């Protein structure tokens, strides 16, 4: 499994650019313990007890469009059994939490998004042969009283760096305010951009805008070709100034991106900042309309890269949401190299636009279910096949994982969930769907048993994030036990990033204390007073 460099309340689609599928590679390729298929689906609620109701016929939803010939469509169950979200692979929450913990501080619970912890690791899901998705579902028992974890995994075909792809037109918007003077901020940004200049193809284009109290265009949209030296000179000349006017930077960045827009290219604004706005409009809503307008008219998406020991996570998240993009966080040279050298050049090729997933649970076998995370990726169930509702942008080589806590009915057997992914072809905008299923037979094993490293790692990251938010998930072991599990997986796989996860869990356990860290027996039991027992 590798580091991946991360869909409900809000009734709108979300972002997912084809930019960074993985933040760090771990080289861990281990299998789960369940069934797989060609489709996906998900939900975004708290623990839900499905209610009765008949199936909703295909085509009965607003804006429904039939999939093209040869594509699969799953039956539509009653809305009470549905979980729907826009695809997303953000990882900034996990990266920033790791940095915060390493400095001896707990992250604010509001900045902890479990899906970004989960999607910071890339399971070895099967890859499709075409430009669509593979869908893998698996699971295992977790704790007592019928609770299991069910994992929905989606993956796209990887990129061939030597194959033809559309050119990229990238507008970098760089924060040069006074707060960026701290080591590990502007110096890291400059290093990253210098590395990237050597990785892009001659036919790609770069523009560079900087901002402090005002914004300045340092480089108009320029074909990389023979301009690599000029690009490096501009990057090397960057220096910090005064206050942070993110509004001016993003506004000017989009002006430059629109002026340099290339038809048929991947047009993207890349914002590099600590997002600590203190000048101009410091609320994201003031510039969201502009971002949304250019996304719709020109297909320009926004990718946010966070830096710094203090980071305006929520602010960056709002901007990227509206820009149909994603966020990541880098704190050292190794992470920056992974993003700007290994990921960004390879993932400018899109596999899907407006991608959404919907998981349908079977009321005959499922008593309650809960999607872990994805609270701000929610899409109304009835908008799953409404292609006017925005979804996520997916690039080559991306994976998306959604993890559910599911309580099955005593003695029940048969289908548990059907997951369906729907997306638009990037070139033709034709809709496609694929589905996969999982049944009770796949949930008989113990998640902490031998041979389940991939699924265990997903569970560890989810339980870890949940503990940082206050806990309450069914079957949650205490943090020291989770750290030991992660350490054992790291030993077996030789994965440095899984070792970093184990260290982060131990650091959190020390800061939270024994009462917050789960039960001391470490047997994966429910905690005392768990509301879902």
C-alpha positions in Angstrom: 0.0 0.0 0.0 1.3 3.4 -0.9 0.7 6.9 0.4 -2.0 8.5 -1.8 -1.6 11.9 -2.6 -8.0 11.7 -0.6 -17.6 12.5 -0.6 -22.6 14.5 2.6 -24.6 18.2 4.5 -23.7 20.2 1.4 -25.8 19.5 -1.6 -23.3 20.1 -4.3 -20.6 18.3 -6.0 -17.1 18.6 -4.8 -13.7 18.7 -6.1 -11.1 16.1 -7.3 -8.6 17.3 -9.8 -6.3 15.1 -11.6 -3.3 16.4 -9.8 -1.8 14.5 -6.8 -3.0 11.0 -6.4 -0.3 10.2 -3.7 1.6 12.3 -1.2 4.2 9.7 -0.3 4.8 6.2 -1.7 5.1 3.3 0.8 5.4 0.4 -1.6 2.9 -1.6 0.4 0.8 -3.9 -1.8 -1.3 -6.1 0.4 -4.7 -7.6 -0.1 -8.0 -7.1 1.8 -10.5 -9.7 2.9 -13.6 -9.5 0.7 -15.2 -9.3 -2.7 -14.4 -7.0 -5.6 -16.3 -5.8 -8.6 -16.7 -3.1 -11.2 -18.5 -0.3 -9.4 -18.7 2.0 -6.4 -21.0 3.7 -3.9 -20.9 5.5 -0.5 -22.8 7.3 2.2 -22.2 10.2 4.4 -24.3 10.1 7.5 -23.9 9.4 11.1 -25.0 5.9 12.2 -28.2 5.4 10.3 -30.9 2.9 10.8 -32.5 2.3 7.4 -36.2 2.5 7.1 -38.6 0.6 4.9 -39.4 1.6 1.3 -39.5 0.2 -2.2 -36.9 0.6 -4.9 -36.8 3.8 -6.9 -37.0 2.8 -10.6 -34.1 3.9 -12.9 -34.8 7.2 -14.6 -37.0 8.4 -11.8 -34.4 10.9 -10.6 -34.0 14.5 -11.7 -31.6 14.9 -14.5 -31.1 11.1 -15.0 -29.2 10.2 -18.1 -28.9 6.6 -19.2 -25.4 5.2 -19.2 -23.8 4.4 -22.6 -24.2 0.9 -24.0 -22.1 -1.7 -22.2 -22.0 0.3 -19.0 -23.5 -1.1 -15.8 -26.2 0.4 -13.7 -27.2 -1.0 -10.3 -30.8 -1.1 -9.1 -31.8 2.0 -7.1 -33.0 1.1 -3.6 -35.1 3.2 -1.3 -33.4 6.5 -0.4 -33.1 5.6 3.3 -30.6 3.0 2.3 -28.4 5.2 0.1 -25.1 7.0 0.8 -23.9 9.5 -1.9 -20.8 11.6 -2.2 -18.6 13.3 -4.7 -15.2 11.7 -5.1 -12.2 13.4 -3.4 -8.6 12.5 -2.5 -7.5 15.4 -0.3 -4.7 14.5 2.1 -3.9 17.9 3.8 -5.7 17.0 7.0 -3.4 14.0 7.7 -0.2 15.8 6.7 -0.9 18.8 8.9 -2.0 16.5 11.8 1.3 14.7 11.6 3.3 17.9 11.7 1.2 19.2 14.6 1.7 16.0 16.6 5.4 16.0 15.9 5.6 19.4 17.5 3.9 18.2 20.7 0.4 19.6 19.9 -2.9 18.0 19.2 -4.6 19.2 16.0 -7.9 21.0 16.4 -10.7 18.5 16.0 -12.3 20.6 13.3 -9.2 20.2 11.1 -9.3 16.3 11.3 -11.1 14.8 8.4 -11.0 11.0 8.5 -11.3 10.5 4.8 -8.1 12.4 4.3 -6.3 10.2 6.8 -7.6 7.1 4.9 -6.8 8.4 1.5 -3.2 9.3 2.5 -2.5 5.6 1.8 -3.0 3.9 -1.5 -4.2 0.3 -1.4 -3.3 -2.0 -4.2 -6.7 -2.1 -5.7 -7.0 -3.7 -9.2 -6.6 -1.1 -12.0 -9.0 -1.0 -15.0 -7.7 -1.6 -18.5 -9.7 1.4 -19.8 -10.1 5.0 -18.7 -12.9 4.2 -16.2 -12.8 2.9 -12.7 -12.3 -0.4 -11.0 -14.4 -1.0 -7.9 -13.4 -3.2 -5.0 -15.5 -4.0 -1.9 -14.2 -5.9 1.1 -14.7 -6.0 4.9 -14.4 -7.9 8.1 -15.8 -8.1 11.6 -14.9 -5.2 14.0 -15.8 -5.6 17.7 -18.9 -7.2 19.0 -22.6 -7.0 18.4 -22.6 -7.5 14.7 -20.4 -4.5 13.7 -18.2 -4.8 10.7 -16.1 -2.5 8.6 -16.9 -2.4 4.9 -14.4 -0.8 2.5 -15.3 0.7 -0.9 -12.2 1.2 -3.1 -12.1 2.9 -6.5 -9.1 3.1 -8.8 -8.2 4.6 -12.2 -5.6 3.4 -14.6 -2.1 4.9 -14.1 -0.4 7.3 -16.3 2.3 6.5 -18.9 4.8 9.3 -18.7 6.0 8.5 -22.2 2.6 8.4 -23.8 0.7 11.2 -25.4 -1.4 13.4 -23.1 -3.0 16.8 -23.3 -0.6 19.7 -22.4 -0.8 21.3 -19.0 -1.4 25.0 -18.5 -0.5 25.6 -14.8 -0.8 29.0 -13.1 1.1 29.0 -9.8 -0.1 31.5 -7.2 2.6 31.8 -4.5 2.2 33.4 -1.1 5.3 35.7 -0.4 3.8 37.3 2.7 5.8 37.8 5.9 4.4 34.6 7.5 6.1 32.6 4.6 9.5 33.6 5.9 9.6 30.8 8.4 11.8 27.9 7.4 9.8 25.2 5.6 7.5 27.7 3.8 8.8 29.9 1.0 12.1 28.0 0.7 10.2 24.8 0.3 7.9 26.3 -2.3 10.9 27.6 -4.3 12.5 24.2 -4.1 9.3 22.5 -5.3 8.8 24.9 -8.3 12.4 24.5 -9.3 12.0 20.7 -9.4 8.8 20.9 -11.3 10.3 23.1 -14.0 12.6 20.2 -14.9 9.7 17.7 -15.0 7.2 19.3 -17.3 7.2 18.7 -21.0 8.2 21.3 -23.6 4.6 21.8 -24.7 3.4 22.5 -21.1 2.9 26.1 -20.0 3.6 27.8 -16.7 2.5 31.2 -15.3 3.6 32.6 -11.9 1.7 35.1 -9.7 2.9 36.2 -6.2 0.9 37.9 -3.5 1.5 39.6 -0.2 -0.5 42.8 0.4 -1.0 43.0 -3.3 -0.7 40.6 -6.2 1.9 40.7 -9.0 2.3 38.7 -12.2 5.9 37.5 -12.3 5.6 35.3 -15.3 2.7 35.3 -17.9 1.6 32.0 -19.4 4.8 30.7 -21.0 5.5 27.5 -22.9 8.2 25.6 -20.9 10.2 24.6 -24.0 13.3 26.8 -24.0 12.1 28.9 -21.1 13.2 26.6 -18.3 16.1 28.9 -17.4 13.9 32.0 -17.3 11.4 30.1 -15.1 14.1 29.2 -12.6 15.3 32.8 -12.5 11.9 34.0 -11.6 11.5 31.3 -8.9 14.9 32.0 -7.4 14.1 35.7 -7.1 11.0 35.1 -4.9 11.3 36.8 -1.5 8.9 37.5 1.4 7.2 40.8 1.9 4.3 42.0 4.1 0.7 40.9 4.8 -1.3 38.1 3.3 -3.9 39.1 0.7 -5.1 35.7 -0.6 -8.0 37.3 -2.3 -5.8 39.4 -4.5 -3.5 36.5 -5.3 -6.3 34.1 -6.3 -8.1 36.8 -8.3 -5.0 37.8 -10.2 -4.1 34.1 -10.6 -7.4 33.4 -12.3 -7.1 36.5 -14.5 -3.7 35.1 -15.7 -5.1 31.6 -16.1 -8.1 32.8 -18.2 -5.8 35.0 -20.3 -3.5 32.1 -20.9 -6.2 29.4 -21.2 -5.4 26.7 -23.7 -8.2 24.8 -25.3 -7.8 21.1 -25.0 -5.2 21.4 -22.2 -5.4 20.7 -18.5 -5.9 24.2 -17.1 -5.2 24.5 -13.4 -4.4 27.1 -10.7 -2.0 25.9 -8.0 -2.1 27.9 -4.8 0.9 27.5 -2.5 0.3 29.2 0.8 0.0 28.9 4.6 -3.5 30.3 3.9 -3.3 32.7 6.9 -5.2 35.5 5.2 -5.1 38.9 7.1 -5.6 41.4 4.3 -8.4 41.9 1.7 -11.3 39.5 1.9 -10.3 37.0 4.5 -13.4 34.8 4.1 -13.3 32.3 1.4 -16.9 33.1 0.3 -15.7 36.5 -1.1 -13.8 34.8 -4.0 -15.7 31.5 -4.4 -18.0 32.9 -7.0 -15.1 33.9 -9.3 -13.5 30.4 -8.8 -16.8 28.7 -9.7 -17.3 30.9 -12.7 -14.0 30.1 -14.3 -14.3 26.4 -13.5 -17.6 26.2 -15.3 -16.7 28.4 -18.3 -13.1 27.4 -18.8 -12.6 24.1 -16.9 -9.9 25.7 -14.7 -9.6 23.8 -11.4 -7.7 24.8 -8.2 -5.2 22.7 -6.3 -4.1 23.9 -2.9 -0.7 23.1 -1.4 -0.4 24.0 2.3 2.8 24.8 4.1 3.9 26.0 7.5 3.5 25.1 11.2 0.4 27.2 11.3 -1.9 26.5 8.4 -5.3 28.0 7.4 -6.8 24.5 6.7 -10.5 25.5 6.6 -9.8 28.5 4.3 -7.8 26.5 1.8 -10.4 23.7 1.9 -13.2 26.1 0.9 -11.3 27.5 -2.0 -10.4 24.0 -3.4 -13.9 22.8 -2.9 -15.3 25.5 -5.1 -12.5 25.1 -7.6 -13.3 21.4 -8.1 -9.8 20.7 -6.8 -8.0 19.2 -3.9 -5.6 20.1 -1.1 -2.4 18.5 0.2 0.1 19.6 2.8 3.9 19.4 2.6 6.4 20.0 5.4 9.7 18.7 4.1 11.7 18.2 0.9 10.8 14.6 0.5 7.1 15.3 0.5 7.5 18.3 -1.9 9.5 16.1 -4.3 6.8 13.4 -4.2 4.1 16.0 -5.0 5.9 18.1 -7.6 8.1 15.6 -9.2 6.4 12.2 -9.0 2.7 13.2 -9.0 1.9 16.6 -10.5 3.5 16.0 -13.9 2.0 12.5 -14.2 -1.5 13.3 -13.1 -2.4 16.2 -15.3 -4.2 13.6 -17.5 -7.8 13.3 -16.5 -9.7 10.1 -16.3 -13.1 11.4 -15.2 -15.1 14.6 -14.5 -17.9 15.1 -12.1 -17.4 11.7 -10.5 -19.8 10.6 -7.8 -20.3 7.5 -5.8 -23.4 6.0 -4.2 -23.5 3.0 -1.9 -26.8 1.2 -1.5 -27.3 -1.0 1.6 -29.6 -4.0 1.7 -32.3 -3.6 4.4 -32.6 -7.4 4.7 -29.1 -7.7 6.0 -28.1 -4.2 7.3 -29.5 -2.7 10.5 -27.3 0.4 10.8 -24.5 2.0 8.8 -22.1 5.0 9.0 -19.7 6.5 6.6 -16.5 7.4 8.4 -15.7 11.0 7.4 -16.7 12.7 4.1 -19.1 15.1 5.9 -18.3 18.0 3.6 -18.4 15.8 0.4 -22.1 15.1 0.6 -24.4 14.9 -2.4 -28.1 14.6 -2.3 -29.1 11.0 -3.1 -31.5 12.2 -5.8 -28.6 14.1 -7.5 -26.4 11.0 -8.1 -27.5 10.8 -11.7 -28.1 14.5 -12.2 -25.1 15.5 -14.3 -25.8 19.2 -13.7 -24.7 18.6 -10.1 -20.9 19.0 -9.7 -18.8 16.0 -8.8 -15.1 15.4 -8.5 -12.3 15.5 -11.0 -10.2 12.3 -11.1 -6.8 11.8 -12.6 -4.6 9.0 -13.8 -3.5 6.6 -11.1 -5.8 7.9 -8.4 -7.5 5.8 -5.7 -10.4 6.7 -3.5 -11.4 4.8 -0.3 -14.6 5.1 1.7 -14.9 3.1 4.9 -18.2 2.3 6.6 -19.1 0.9 10.0 -22.0 -1.5 9.3 -24.1 -3.4 11.8 -25.7 -6.5 10.2 -28.8 -8.1 11.4 -28.4 -11.2 13.6 -28.4 -14.3 11.5 -28.9 -12.5 8.2 -27.1 -13.6 5.1 -26.9 -12.3 1.6 -26.0 -9.0 -0.1 -24.8 -6.2 2.2 -24.1 -3.3 -0.2 -23.8 -2.3 -3.9 -21.4 0.5 -4.8 -21.8 2.5 -8.0 -19.5 5.1 -9.4 -20.8 7.5 -12.1 -18.6 9.9 -14.1 -18.4 11.9 -17.3 -15.8 11.3 -20.0 -13.3 14.2 -19.8 -13.5 14.7 -23.6 -17.0 13.9 -24.6 -18.8 14.3 -21.2 -20.7 11.1 -21.9 -21.9 9.5 -18.7 -20.6 6.1 -17.5 -21.3 3.9 -14.5 -19.8 0.8 -12.9 -20.8 -1.2 -9.8 -19.6 -3.8 -7.4 -21.1 -5.7 -4.4 -20.2 -7.3 -1.1 -22.1 -9.8 0.9 -22.2 -11.2 4.4 -19.8 -14.0 3.5 -17.0 -11.5 3.1 -17.5 -10.1 6.6 -17.0 -13.3 8.6 -13.3 -12.8 9.3 -11.8 -10.8 12.2 -10.3 -7.6 10.9 -7.4 -8.0 13.2 -6.7 -11.5 12.0 -3.7 -12.6 9.9 -3.6 -11.7 6.2 -5.6 -8.5 6.3 -2.9 -5.9 6.3 -4.4 -3.6 3.7 -7.8 -3.5 5.4 -6.2 -3.1 8.8 -4.2 -0.1 7.7 -7.4 1.5 6.4 -9.1 0.8 9.7 -6.1 2.1 11.8 -6.1 5.4 10.0 -9.9 5.8 10.4 -9.8 4.9 14.1 -6.8 7.2 14.6 -8.6 10.2 13.0 -11.8 9.4 14.9 -9.9 9.4 18.2 -8.5 12.9 17.4 -12.0 14.1 16.9 -13.3 12.6 20.2 -13.9 9.0 19.4 -17.0 6.9 19.3 -16.6 4.5 16.4 -17.7 0.9 17.0 -14.9 -1.5 17.8 -12.2 1.2 18.4 -9.1 -0.2 20.1 -6.9 2.0 22.2 -4.3 4.1 20.4 -1.1 2.3 21.7 -2.6 -1.0 20.4 -3.3 0.7 17.0 0.3 2.1 17.0 1.7 -1.4 17.6 -0.5 -2.8 14.7 0.7 -0.1 12.4 4.3 -0.8 13.4 3.9 -4.5 12.7 2.6 -3.7 9.2 5.5 -1.4 8.7 7.9 -4.2 9.7 6.3 -6.6 7.3 6.1 -4.2 4.3 9.3 -2.1 4.9 7.1 1.0 4.5 8.6 4.2 5.9 5.3 6.1 5.6 3.4 3.4 7.6 6.2 3.7 10.2 5.4 7.5 10.3 1.8 6.6 10.9 2.7 4.4 13.9 4.8 7.2 15.3 2.0 9.7 14.9 -0.5 7.4 16.6 1.9 7.0 19.6 2.4 10.8 19.8 -1.3 11.3 19.8 -1.7 8.6 22.5 0.8 10.4 24.8 -1.0 13.8 24.3 -4.5 12.4 24.7 -3.8 10.3 27.8 -5.1 6.8 28.7 -8.7 7.9 29.1 -8.9 9.2 25.5 -6.9 6.5 23.9 -9.3 3.6 24.0 -9.5 0.5 26.2 -6.2 -0.7 27.7 -6.8 -4.3 26.8 -6.3 -3.5 23.1 -8.7 -6.2 22.0 -10.6 -4.1 19.6 -13.7 -3.9 21.8 -16.2 -1.1 22.0 -15.3 1.5 24.5 -17.3 1.9 27.6 -20.3 4.2 26.9 -20.0 3.9 23.2 -23.2 5.3 21.7 -23.4 2.7 19.0 -23.2 -0.4 21.2 
